[in-house]
Amino acid sequence: MTHASRPTDHQRLVAELVERRLGRPLDPDLNFFEAGLNSLTLVELHDDITTALGVDLPATALFTHPNLAALSRLIAQGGGQARAETTRRRPVTGSRRDIRARLREDGR
């Protein structure tokens, strides 16, 4: 394996997360959809990646960078910006009134 073809740390971590969702290893150049993932699984994978890496990655990134190699390059090049330490995610649960109250608390 040449230096250029070695998987990056990002690629290894993302590959592990994909493997958990898919149930098997994934070729880095195989399209996520061709591998058997679907839109819902990609959204769940997006959450896995952003949580594991602590980055803000656009939700569309897994669709515009549809394989492991492309997505890993995007993350390595700064496409997933590091989250500010003060940023917290709250689960979206509860009634509409509760959700509106949370949005008001956050100044939205």
Phi and psi restraints in degrees (range 20) as a CNS / XPLOR table:
assign (resid 1 and name C) (resid 2 and name N)
       (resid 2 and name CA) (resid 2 and name C) 1.0 -78.9 20.0 2
assign (resid 2 and name N) (resid 2 and name CA)
       (resid 2 and name C) (resid 3 and name N) 1.0 162.7 20.0 2
assign (resid 2 and name C) (resid 3 and name N)
       (resid 3 and name CA) (resid 3 and name C) 1.0 -57.9 20.0 2
assign (resid 3 and name N) (resid 3 and name CA)
       (resid 3 and name C) (resid 4 and name N) 1.0 -41.9 20.0 2
assign (resid 3 and name C) (resid 4 and name N)
       (resid 4 and name CA) (resid 4 and name C) 1.0 -65.8 20.0 2
assign (resid 4 and name N) (resid 4 and name CA)
       (resid 4 and name C) (resid 5 and name N) 1.0 -26.5 20.0 2
assign (resid 4 and name C) (resid 5 and name N)
       (resid 5 and name CA) (resid 5 and name C) 1.0 -95.1 20.0 2
assign (resid 5 and name N) (resid 5 and name CA)
       (resid 5 and name C) (resid 6 and name N) 1.0 -2.0 20.0 2
assign (resid 5 and name C) (resid 6 and name N)
       (resid 6 and name CA) (resid 6 and name C) 1.0 -69.2 20.0 2
assign (resid 6 and name N) (resid 6 and name CA)
       (resid 6 and name C) (resid 7 and name N) 1.0 139.8 20.0 2
assign (resid 6 and name C) (resid 7 and name N)
       (resid 7 and name CA) (resid 7 and name C) 1.0 -67.0 20.0 2
assign (resid 7 and name N) (resid 7 and name CA)
       (resid 7 and name C) (resid 8 and name N) 1.0 143.2 20.0 2
assign (resid 7 and name C) (resid 8 and name N)
       (resid 8 and name CA) (resid 8 and name C) 1.0 -80.5 20.0 2
assign (resid 8 and name N) (resid 8 and name CA)
       (resid 8 and name C) (resid 9 and name N) 1.0 167.4 20.0 2
assign (resid 8 and name C) (resid 9 and name N)
       (resid 9 and name CA) (resid 9 and name C) 1.0 -58.5 20.0 2
assign (resid 9 and name N) (resid 9 and name CA)
       (resid 9 and name C) (resid 10 and name N) 1.0 -42.5 20.0 2
assign (resid 9 and name C) (resid 10 and name N)
       (resid 10 and name CA) (resid 10 and name C) 1.0 -61.5 20.0 2
assign (resid 10 and name N) (resid 10 and name CA)
       (resid 10 and name C) (resid 11 and name N) 1.0 -44.0 20.0 2
assign (resid 10 and name C) (resid 11 and name N)
       (resid 11 and name CA) (resid 11 and name C) 1.0 -63.7 20.0 2
assign (resid 11 and name N) (resid 11 and name CA)
       (resid 11 and name C) (resid 12 and name N) 1.0 -40.7 20.0 2
assign (resid 11 and name C) (resid 12 and name N)
       (resid 12 and name CA) (resid 12 and name C) 1.0 -63.4 20.0 2
assign (resid 12 and name N) (resid 12 and name CA)
       (resid 12 and name C) (resid 13 and name N) 1.0 -45.3 20.0 2
assign (resid 12 and name C) (resid 13 and name N)
       (resid 13 and name CA) (resid 13 and name C) 1.0 -65.7 20.0 2
assign (resid 13 and name N) (resid 13 and name CA)
       (resid 13 and name C) (resid 14 and name N) 1.0 -46.4 20.0 2
assign (resid 13 and name C) (resid 14 and name N)
       (resid 14 and name CA) (resid 14 and name C) 1.0 -63.5 20.0 2
assign (resid 14 and name N) (resid 14 and name CA)
       (resid 14 and name C) (resid 15 and name N) 1.0 -38.8 20.0 2
assign (resid 14 and name C) (resid 15 and name N)
       (resid 15 and name CA) (resid 15 and name C) 1.0 -60.6 20.0 2
assign (resid 15 and name N) (resid 15 and name CA)
       (resid 15 and name C) (resid 16 and name N) 1.0 -41.0 20.0 2
assign (resid 15 and name C) (resid 16 and name N)
       (resid 16 and name CA) (resid 16 and name C) 1.0 -62.9 20.0 2
assign (resid 16 and name N) (resid 16 and name CA)
       (resid 16 and name C) (resid 17 and name N) 1.0 -41.0 20.0 2
assign (resid 16 and name C) (resid 17 and name N)
       (resid 17 and name CA) (resid 17 and name C) 1.0 -67.1 20.0 2
assign (resid 17 and name N) (resid 17 and name CA)
       (resid 17 and name C) (resid 18 and name N) 1.0 -40.8 20.0 2
assign (resid 17 and name C) (resid 18 and name N)
       (resid 18 and name CA) (resid 18 and name C) 1.0 -64.2 20.0 2
assign (resid 18 and name N) (resid 18 and name CA)
       (resid 18 and name C) (resid 19 and name N) 1.0 -43.5 20.0 2
assign (resid 18 and name C) (resid 19 and name N)
       (resid 19 and name CA) (resid 19 and name C) 1.0 -59.8 20.0 2
assign (resid 19 and name N) (resid 19 and name CA)
       (resid 19 and name C) (resid 20 and name N) 1.0 -38.3 20.0 2
assign (resid 19 and name C) (resid 20 and name N)
       (resid 20 and name CA) (resid 20 and name C) 1.0 -62.6 20.0 2
assign (resid 20 and name N) (resid 20 and name CA)
       (resid 20 and name C) (resid 21 and name N) 1.0 -41.9 20.0 2
assign (resid 20 and name C) (resid 21 and name N)
       (resid 21 and name CA) (resid 21 and name C) 1.0 -72.6 20.0 2
assign (resid 21 and name N) (resid 21 and name CA)
       (resid 21 and name C) (resid 22 and name N) 1.0 -39.0 20.0 2
assign (resid 21 and name C) (resid 22 and name N)
       (resid 22 and name CA) (resid 22 and name C) 1.0 -86.8 20.0 2
assign (resid 22 and name N) (resid 22 and name CA)
       (resid 22 and name C) (resid 23 and name N) 1.0 -28.4 20.0 2
assign (resid 22 and name C) (resid 23 and name N)
       (resid 23 and name CA) (resid 23 and name C) 1.0 87.4 20.0 2
assign (resid 23 and name N) (resid 23 and name CA)
       (resid 23 and name C) (resid 24 and name N) 1.0 8.9 20.0 2
assign (resid 23 and name C) (resid 24 and name N)
       (resid 24 and name CA) (resid 24 and name C) 1.0 -162.6 20.0 2
assign (resid 24 and name N) (resid 24 and name CA)
       (resid 24 and name C) (resid 25 and name N) 1.0 162.1 20.0 2
assign (resid 24 and name C) (resid 25 and name N)
       (resid 25 and name CA) (resid 25 and name C) 1.0 -64.3 20.0 2
assign (resid 25 and name N) (resid 25 and name CA)
       (resid 25 and name C) (resid 26 and name N) 1.0 156.4 20.0 2
assign (resid 25 and name C) (resid 26 and name N)
       (resid 26 and name CA) (resid 26 and name C) 1.0 -124.4 20.0 2
assign (resid 26 and name N) (resid 26 and name CA)
       (resid 26 and name C) (resid 27 and name N) 1.0 132.3 20.0 2
assign (resid 26 and name C) (resid 27 and name N)
       (resid 27 and name CA) (resid 27 and name C) 1.0 -62.9 20.0 2
assign (resid 27 and name N) (resid 27 and name CA)
       (resid 27 and name C) (resid 28 and name N) 1.0 131.4 20.0 2
assign (resid 27 and name C) (resid 28 and name N)
       (resid 28 and name CA) (resid 28 and name C) 1.0 -60.2 20.0 2
assign (resid 28 and name N) (resid 28 and name CA)
       (resid 28 and name C) (resid 29 and name N) 1.0 -23.8 20.0 2
assign (resid 28 and name C) (resid 29 and name N)
       (resid 29 and name CA) (resid 29 and name C) 1.0 -100.8 20.0 2
assign (resid 29 and name N) (resid 29 and name CA)
       (resid 29 and name C) (resid 30 and name N) 1.0 -0.2 20.0 2
assign (resid 29 and name C) (resid 30 and name N)
       (resid 30 and name CA) (resid 30 and name C) 1.0 -81.5 20.0 2
assign (resid 30 and name N) (resid 30 and name CA)
       (resid 30 and name C) (resid 31 and name N) 1.0 131.5 20.0 2
assign (resid 30 and name C) (resid 31 and name N)
       (resid 31 and name CA) (resid 31 and name C) 1.0 -59.2 20.0 2
assign (resid 31 and name N) (resid 31 and name CA)
       (resid 31 and name C) (resid 32 and name N) 1.0 137.4 20.0 2
assign (resid 31 and name C) (resid 32 and name N)
       (resid 32 and name CA) (resid 32 and name C) 1.0 -54.3 20.0 2
assign (resid 32 and name N) (resid 32 and name CA)
       (resid 32 and name C) (resid 33 and name N) 1.0 -42.3 20.0 2
assign (resid 32 and name C) (resid 33 and name N)
       (resid 33 and name CA) (resid 33 and name C) 1.0 -68.0 20.0 2
assign (resid 33 and name N) (resid 33 and name CA)
       (resid 33 and name C) (resid 34 and name N) 1.0 -41.0 20.0 2
assign (resid 33 and name C) (resid 34 and name N)
       (resid 34 and name CA) (resid 34 and name C) 1.0 -64.2 20.0 2
assign (resid 34 and name N) (resid 34 and name CA)
       (resid 34 and name C) (resid 35 and name N) 1.0 -27.4 20.0 2
assign (resid 34 and name C) (resid 35 and name N)
       (resid 35 and name CA) (resid 35 and name C) 1.0 -76.9 20.0 2
assign (resid 35 and name N) (resid 35 and name CA)
       (resid 35 and name C) (resid 36 and name N) 1.0 -13.4 20.0 2
assign (resid 35 and name C) (resid 36 and name N)
       (resid 36 and name CA) (resid 36 and name C) 1.0 112.8 20.0 2
assign (resid 36 and name N) (resid 36 and name CA)
       (resid 36 and name C) (resid 37 and name N) 1.0 -0.2 20.0 2
assign (resid 36 and name C) (resid 37 and name N)
       (resid 37 and name CA) (resid 37 and name C) 1.0 -79.7 20.0 2
assign (resid 37 and name N) (resid 37 and name CA)
       (resid 37 and name C) (resid 38 and name N) 1.0 155.8 20.0 2
assign (resid 37 and name C) (resid 38 and name N)
       (resid 38 and name CA) (resid 38 and name C) 1.0 -125.8 20.0 2
assign (resid 38 and name N) (resid 38 and name CA)
       (resid 38 and name C) (resid 39 and name N) 1.0 179.5 20.0 2
assign (resid 38 and name C) (resid 39 and name N)
       (resid 39 and name CA) (resid 39 and name C) 1.0 -57.4 20.0 2
assign (resid 39 and name N) (resid 39 and name CA)
       (resid 39 and name C) (resid 40 and name N) 1.0 -43.8 20.0 2
assign (resid 39 and name C) (resid 40 and name N)
       (resid 40 and name CA) (resid 40 and name C) 1.0 -63.8 20.0 2
assign (resid 40 and name N) (resid 40 and name CA)
       (resid 40 and name C) (resid 41 and name N) 1.0 -44.1 20.0 2
assign (resid 40 and name C) (resid 41 and name N)
       (resid 41 and name CA) (resid 41 and name C) 1.0 -63.7 20.0 2
assign (resid 41 and name N) (resid 41 and name CA)
       (resid 41 and name C) (resid 42 and name N) 1.0 -36.7 20.0 2
assign (resid 41 and name C) (resid 42 and name N)
       (resid 42 and name CA) (resid 42 and name C) 1.0 -66.4 20.0 2
assign (resid 42 and name N) (resid 42 and name CA)
       (resid 42 and name C) (resid 43 and name N) 1.0 -37.6 20.0 2
assign (resid 42 and name C) (resid 43 and name N)
       (resid 43 and name CA) (resid 43 and name C) 1.0 -64.7 20.0 2
assign (resid 43 and name N) (resid 43 and name CA)
       (resid 43 and name C) (resid 44 and name N) 1.0 -42.0 20.0 2
assign (resid 43 and name C) (resid 44 and name N)
       (resid 44 and name CA) (resid 44 and name C) 1.0 -65.4 20.0 2
assign (resid 44 and name N) (resid 44 and name CA)
       (resid 44 and name C) (resid 45 and name N) 1.0 -40.0 20.0 2
assign (resid 44 and name C) (resid 45 and name N)
       (resid 45 and name CA) (resid 45 and name C) 1.0 -64.3 20.0 2
assign (resid 45 and name N) (resid 45 and name CA)
       (resid 45 and name C) (resid 46 and name N) 1.0 -38.6 20.0 2
assign (resid 45 and name C) (resid 46 and name N)
       (resid 46 and name CA) (resid 46 and name C) 1.0 -56.4 20.0 2
assign (resid 46 and name N) (resid 46 and name CA)
       (resid 46 and name C) (resid 47 and name N) 1.0 -46.0 20.0 2
assign (resid 46 and name C) (resid 47 and name N)
       (resid 47 and name CA) (resid 47 and name C) 1.0 -62.4 20.0 2
assign (resid 47 and name N) (resid 47 and name CA)
       (resid 47 and name C) (resid 48 and name N) 1.0 -41.8 20.0 2
assign (resid 47 and name C) (resid 48 and name N)
       (resid 48 and name CA) (resid 48 and name C) 1.0 -58.8 20.0 2
assign (resid 48 and name N) (resid 48 and name CA)
       (resid 48 and name C) (resid 49 and name N) 1.0 -46.4 20.0 2
assign (resid 48 and name C) (resid 49 and name N)
       (resid 49 and name CA) (resid 49 and name C) 1.0 -67.0 20.0 2
assign (resid 49 and name N) (resid 49 and name CA)
       (resid 49 and name C) (resid 50 and name N) 1.0 -47.9 20.0 2
assign (resid 49 and name C) (resid 50 and name N)
       (resid 50 and name CA) (resid 50 and name C) 1.0 -64.0 20.0 2
assign (resid 50 and name N) (resid 50 and name CA)
       (resid 50 and name C) (resid 51 and name N) 1.0 -35.3 20.0 2
assign (resid 50 and name C) (resid 51 and name N)
       (resid 51 and name CA) (resid 51 and name C) 1.0 -70.4 20.0 2
assign (resid 51 and name N) (resid 51 and name CA)
       (resid 51 and name C) (resid 52 and name N) 1.0 -47.6 20.0 2
assign (resid 51 and name C) (resid 52 and name N)
       (resid 52 and name CA) (resid 52 and name C) 1.0 -66.0 20.0 2
assign (resid 52 and name N) (resid 52 and name CA)
       (resid 52 and name C) (resid 53 and name N) 1.0 -38.8 20.0 2
assign (resid 52 and name C) (resid 53 and name N)
       (resid 53 and name CA) (resid 53 and name C) 1.0 -93.8 20.0 2
assign (resid 53 and name N) (resid 53 and name CA)
       (resid 53 and name C) (resid 54 and name N) 1.0 -13.9 20.0 2
assign (resid 53 and name C) (resid 54 and name N)
       (resid 54 and name CA) (resid 54 and name C) 1.0 66.8 20.0 2
assign (resid 54 and name N) (resid 54 and name CA)
       (resid 54 and name C) (resid 55 and name N) 1.0 37.9 20.0 2
assign (resid 54 and name C) (resid 55 and name N)
       (resid 55 and name CA) (resid 55 and name C) 1.0 -120.8 20.0 2
assign (resid 55 and name N) (resid 55 and name CA)
       (resid 55 and name C) (resid 56 and name N) 1.0 156.1 20.0 2
assign (resid 55 and name C) (resid 56 and name N)
       (resid 56 and name CA) (resid 56 and name C) 1.0 -96.2 20.0 2
assign (resid 56 and name N) (resid 56 and name CA)
       (resid 56 and name C) (resid 57 and name N) 1.0 107.7 20.0 2
assign (resid 56 and name C) (resid 57 and name N)
       (resid 57 and name CA) (resid 57 and name C) 1.0 -112.7 20.0 2
assign (resid 57 and name N) (resid 57 and name CA)
       (resid 57 and name C) (resid 58 and name N) 1.0 130.2 20.0 2
assign (resid 57 and name C) (resid 58 and name N)
       (resid 58 and name CA) (resid 58 and name C) 1.0 -55.9 20.0 2
assign (resid 58 and name N) (resid 58 and name CA)
       (resid 58 and name C) (resid 59 and name N) 1.0 142.8 20.0 2
assign (resid 58 and name C) (resid 59 and name N)
       (resid 59 and name CA) (resid 59 and name C) 1.0 -61.1 20.0 2
assign (resid 59 and name N) (resid 59 and name CA)
       (resid 59 and name C) (resid 60 and name N) 1.0 -25.4 20.0 2
assign (resid 59 and name C) (resid 60 and name N)
       (resid 60 and name CA) (resid 60 and name C) 1.0 -81.3 20.0 2
assign (resid 60 and name N) (resid 60 and name CA)
       (resid 60 and name C) (resid 61 and name N) 1.0 -8.5 20.0 2
assign (resid 60 and name C) (resid 61 and name N)
       (resid 61 and name CA) (resid 61 and name C) 1.0 -58.0 20.0 2
assign (resid 61 and name N) (resid 61 and name CA)
       (resid 61 and name C) (resid 62 and name N) 1.0 -37.1 20.0 2
assign (resid 61 and name C) (resid 62 and name N)
       (resid 62 and name CA) (resid 62 and name C) 1.0 -74.9 20.0 2
assign (resid 62 and name N) (resid 62 and name CA)
       (resid 62 and name C) (resid 63 and name N) 1.0 -14.5 20.0 2
assign (resid 62 and name C) (resid 63 and name N)
       (resid 63 and name CA) (resid 63 and name C) 1.0 -93.4 20.0 2
assign (resid 63 and name N) (resid 63 and name CA)
       (resid 63 and name C) (resid 64 and name N) 1.0 -35.6 20.0 2
assign (resid 63 and name C) (resid 64 and name N)
       (resid 64 and name CA) (resid 64 and name C) 1.0 -84.7 20.0 2
assign (resid 64 and name N) (resid 64 and name CA)
       (resid 64 and name C) (resid 65 and name N) 1.0 -17.2 20.0 2
assign (resid 64 and name C) (resid 65 and name N)
       (resid 65 and name CA) (resid 65 and name C) 1.0 -127.0 20.0 2
assign (resid 65 and name N) (resid 65 and name CA)
       (resid 65 and name C) (resid 66 and name N) 1.0 75.1 20.0 2
assign (resid 65 and name C) (resid 66 and name N)
       (resid 66 and name CA) (resid 66 and name C) 1.0 -82.9 20.0 2
assign (resid 66 and name N) (resid 66 and name CA)
       (resid 66 and name C) (resid 67 and name N) 1.0 19.7 20.0 2
assign (resid 66 and name C) (resid 67 and name N)
       (resid 67 and name CA) (resid 67 and name C) 1.0 -144.7 20.0 2
assign (resid 67 and name N) (resid 67 and name CA)
       (resid 67 and name C) (resid 68 and name N) 1.0 167.0 20.0 2
assign (resid 67 and name C) (resid 68 and name N)
       (resid 68 and name CA) (resid 68 and name C) 1.0 -59.5 20.0 2
assign (resid 68 and name N) (resid 68 and name CA)
       (resid 68 and name C) (resid 69 and name N) 1.0 -43.2 20.0 2
assign (resid 68 and name C) (resid 69 and name N)
       (resid 69 and name CA) (resid 69 and name C) 1.0 -63.9 20.0 2
assign (resid 69 and name N) (resid 69 and name CA)
       (resid 69 and name C) (resid 70 and name N) 1.0 -47.4 20.0 2
assign (resid 69 and name C) (resid 70 and name N)
       (resid 70 and name CA) (resid 70 and name C) 1.0 -66.3 20.0 2
assign (resid 70 and name N) (resid 70 and name CA)
       (resid 70 and name C) (resid 71 and name N) 1.0 -42.5 20.0 2
assign (resid 70 and name C) (resid 71 and name N)
       (resid 71 and name CA) (resid 71 and name C) 1.0 -65.2 20.0 2
assign (resid 71 and name N) (resid 71 and name CA)
       (resid 71 and name C) (resid 72 and name N) 1.0 -40.9 20.0 2
assign (resid 71 and name C) (resid 72 and name N)
       (resid 72 and name CA) (resid 72 and name C) 1.0 -64.2 20.0 2
assign (resid 72 and name N) (resid 72 and name CA)
       (resid 72 and name C) (resid 73 and name N) 1.0 -39.5 20.0 2
assign (resid 72 and name C) (resid 73 and name N)
       (resid 73 and name CA) (resid 73 and name C) 1.0 -62.6 20.0 2
assign (resid 73 and name N) (resid 73 and name CA)
       (resid 73 and name C) (resid 74 and name N) 1.0 -44.3 20.0 2
assign (resid 73 and name C) (resid 74 and name N)
       (resid 74 and name CA) (resid 74 and name C) 1.0 -57.3 20.0 2
assign (resid 74 and name N) (resid 74 and name CA)
       (resid 74 and name C) (resid 75 and name N) 1.0 -47.4 20.0 2
assign (resid 74 and name C) (resid 75 and name N)
       (resid 75 and name CA) (resid 75 and name C) 1.0 -65.0 20.0 2
assign (resid 75 and name N) (resid 75 and name CA)
       (resid 75 and name C) (resid 76 and name N) 1.0 -44.1 20.0 2
assign (resid 75 and name C) (resid 76 and name N)
       (resid 76 and name CA) (resid 76 and name C) 1.0 -64.3 20.0 2
assign (resid 76 and name N) (resid 76 and name CA)
       (resid 76 and name C) (resid 77 and name N) 1.0 -30.6 20.0 2
assign (resid 76 and name C) (resid 77 and name N)
       (resid 77 and name CA) (resid 77 and name C) 1.0 -87.0 20.0 2
assign (resid 77 and name N) (resid 77 and name CA)
       (resid 77 and name C) (resid 78 and name N) 1.0 6.2 20.0 2
assign (resid 77 and name C) (resid 78 and name N)
       (resid 78 and name CA) (resid 78 and name C) 1.0 93.9 20.0 2
assign (resid 78 and name N) (resid 78 and name CA)
       (resid 78 and name C) (resid 79 and name N) 1.0 10.6 20.0 2
assign (resid 78 and name C) (resid 79 and name N)
       (resid 79 and name CA) (resid 79 and name C) 1.0 -65.0 20.0 2
assign (resid 79 and name N) (resid 79 and name CA)
       (resid 79 and name C) (resid 80 and name N) 1.0 -23.2 20.0 2
assign (resid 79 and name C) (resid 80 and name N)
       (resid 80 and name CA) (resid 80 and name C) 1.0 -107.6 20.0 2
assign (resid 80 and name N) (resid 80 and name CA)
       (resid 80 and name C) (resid 81 and name N) 1.0 100.9 20.0 2
assign (resid 80 and name C) (resid 81 and name N)
       (resid 81 and name CA) (resid 81 and name C) 1.0 -72.4 20.0 2
assign (resid 81 and name N) (resid 81 and name CA)
       (resid 81 and name C) (resid 82 and name N) 1.0 140.5 20.0 2
assign (resid 81 and name C) (resid 82 and name N)
       (resid 82 and name CA) (resid 82 and name C) 1.0 -61.2 20.0 2
assign (resid 82 and name N) (resid 82 and name CA)
       (resid 82 and name C) (resid 83 and name N) 1.0 138.6 20.0 2
assign (resid 82 and name C) (resid 83 and name N)
       (resid 83 and name CA) (resid 83 and name C) 1.0 -72.8 20.0 2
assign (resid 83 and name N) (resid 83 and name CA)
       (resid 83 and name C) (resid 84 and name N) 1.0 144.5 20.0 2
assign (resid 83 and name C) (resid 84 and name N)
       (resid 84 and name CA) (resid 84 and name C) 1.0 -67.1 20.0 2
assign (resid 84 and name N) (resid 84 and name CA)
       (resid 84 and name C) (resid 85 and name N) 1.0 142.3 20.0 2
assign (resid 84 and name C) (resid 85 and name N)
       (resid 85 and name CA) (resid 85 and name C) 1.0 -63.4 20.0 2
assign (resid 85 and name N) (resid 85 and name CA)
       (resid 85 and name C) (resid 86 and name N) 1.0 -23.8 20.0 2
assign (resid 85 and name C) (resid 86 and name N)
       (resid 86 and name CA) (resid 86 and name C) 1.0 -81.9 20.0 2
assign (resid 86 and name N) (resid 86 and name CA)
       (resid 86 and name C) (resid 87 and name N) 1.0 -12.1 20.0 2
assign (resid 86 and name C) (resid 87 and name N)
       (resid 87 and name CA) (resid 87 and name C) 1.0 -73.5 20.0 2
assign (resid 87 and name N) (resid 87 and name CA)
       (resid 87 and name C) (resid 88 and name N) 1.0 127.1 20.0 2
assign (resid 87 and name C) (resid 88 and name N)
       (resid 88 and name CA) (resid 88 and name C) 1.0 -125.6 20.0 2
assign (resid 88 and name N) (resid 88 and name CA)
       (resid 88 and name C) (resid 89 and name N) 1.0 144.6 20.0 2
assign (resid 88 and name C) (resid 89 and name N)
       (resid 89 and name CA) (resid 89 and name C) 1.0 -102.5 20.0 2
assign (resid 89 and name N) (resid 89 and name CA)
       (resid 89 and name C) (resid 90 and name N) 1.0 131.8 20.0 2
assign (resid 89 and name C) (resid 90 and name N)
       (resid 90 and name CA) (resid 90 and name C) 1.0 -109.4 20.0 2
assign (resid 90 and name N) (resid 90 and name CA)
       (resid 90 and name C) (resid 91 and name N) 1.0 144.5 20.0 2
assign (resid 90 and name C) (resid 91 and name N)
       (resid 91 and name CA) (resid 91 and name C) 1.0 -66.2 20.0 2
assign (resid 91 and name N) (resid 91 and name CA)
       (resid 91 and name C) (resid 92 and name N) 1.0 142.5 20.0 2
assign (resid 91 and name C) (resid 92 and name N)
       (resid 92 and name CA) (resid 92 and name C) 1.0 -91.3 20.0 2
assign (resid 92 and name N) (resid 92 and name CA)
       (resid 92 and name C) (resid 93 and name N) 1.0 93.4 20.0 2
assign (resid 92 and name C) (resid 93 and name N)
       (resid 93 and name CA) (resid 93 and name C) 1.0 -140.2 20.0 2
assign (resid 93 and name N) (resid 93 and name CA)
       (resid 93 and name C) (resid 94 and name N) 1.0 165.9 20.0 2
assign (resid 93 and name C) (resid 94 and name N)
       (resid 94 and name CA) (resid 94 and name C) 1.0 100.7 20.0 2
assign (resid 94 and name N) (resid 94 and name CA)
       (resid 94 and name C) (resid 95 and name N) 1.0 -176.4 20.0 2
assign (resid 94 and name C) (resid 95 and name N)
       (resid 95 and name CA) (resid 95 and name C) 1.0 -77.2 20.0 2
assign (resid 95 and name N) (resid 95 and name CA)
       (resid 95 and name C) (resid 96 and name N) 1.0 167.4 20.0 2
assign (resid 95 and name C) (resid 96 and name N)
       (resid 96 and name CA) (resid 96 and name C) 1.0 -59.0 20.0 2
assign (resid 96 and name N) (resid 96 and name CA)
       (resid 96 and name C) (resid 97 and name N) 1.0 -38.1 20.0 2
assign (resid 96 and name C) (resid 97 and name N)
       (resid 97 and name CA) (resid 97 and name C) 1.0 -61.1 20.0 2
assign (resid 97 and name N) (resid 97 and name CA)
       (resid 97 and name C) (resid 98 and name N) 1.0 -43.8 20.0 2
assign (resid 97 and name C) (resid 98 and name N)
       (resid 98 and name CA) (resid 98 and name C) 1.0 -62.3 20.0 2
assign (resid 98 and name N) (resid 98 and name CA)
       (resid 98 and name C) (resid 99 and name N) 1.0 -42.6 20.0 2
assign (resid 98 and name C) (resid 99 and name N)
       (resid 99 and name CA) (resid 99 and name C) 1.0 -65.0 20.0 2
assign (resid 99 and name N) (resid 99 and name CA)
       (resid 99 and name C) (resid 100 and name N) 1.0 -44.0 20.0 2
assign (resid 99 and name C) (resid 100 and name N)
       (resid 100 and name CA) (resid 100 and name C) 1.0 -61.5 20.0 2
assign (resid 100 and name N) (resid 100 and name CA)
       (resid 100 and name C) (resid 101 and name N) 1.0 -40.0 20.0 2
assign (resid 100 and name C) (resid 101 and name N)
       (resid 101 and name CA) (resid 101 and name C) 1.0 -62.6 20.0 2
assign (resid 101 and name N) (resid 101 and name CA)
       (resid 101 and name C) (resid 102 and name N) 1.0 -41.3 20.0 2
assign (resid 101 and name C) (resid 102 and name N)
       (resid 102 and name CA) (resid 102 and name C) 1.0 -64.2 20.0 2
assign (resid 102 and name N) (resid 102 and name CA)
       (resid 102 and name C) (resid 103 and name N) 1.0 -39.9 20.0 2
assign (resid 102 and name C) (resid 103 and name N)
       (resid 103 and name CA) (resid 103 and name C) 1.0 -64.0 20.0 2
assign (resid 103 and name N) (resid 103 and name CA)
       (resid 103 and name C) (resid 104 and name N) 1.0 -40.9 20.0 2
assign (resid 103 and name C) (resid 104 and name N)
       (resid 104 and name CA) (resid 104 and name C) 1.0 -63.4 20.0 2
assign (resid 104 and name N) (resid 104 and name CA)
       (resid 104 and name C) (resid 105 and name N) 1.0 -40.4 20.0 2
assign (resid 104 and name C) (resid 105 and name N)
       (resid 105 and name CA) (resid 105 and name C) 1.0 -60.7 20.0 2
assign (resid 105 and name N) (resid 105 and name CA)
       (resid 105 and name C) (resid 106 and name N) 1.0 -35.8 20.0 2
assign (resid 105 and name C) (resid 106 and name N)
       (resid 106 and name CA) (resid 106 and name C) 1.0 -82.7 20.0 2
assign (resid 106 and name N) (resid 106 and name CA)
       (resid 106 and name C) (resid 107 and name N) 1.0 -0.9 20.0 2
assign (resid 106 and name C) (resid 107 and name N)
       (resid 107 and name CA) (resid 107 and name C) 1.0 80.7 20.0 2
assign (resid 107 and name N) (resid 107 and name CA)
       (resid 107 and name C) (resid 108 and name N) 1.0 25.6 20.0 2
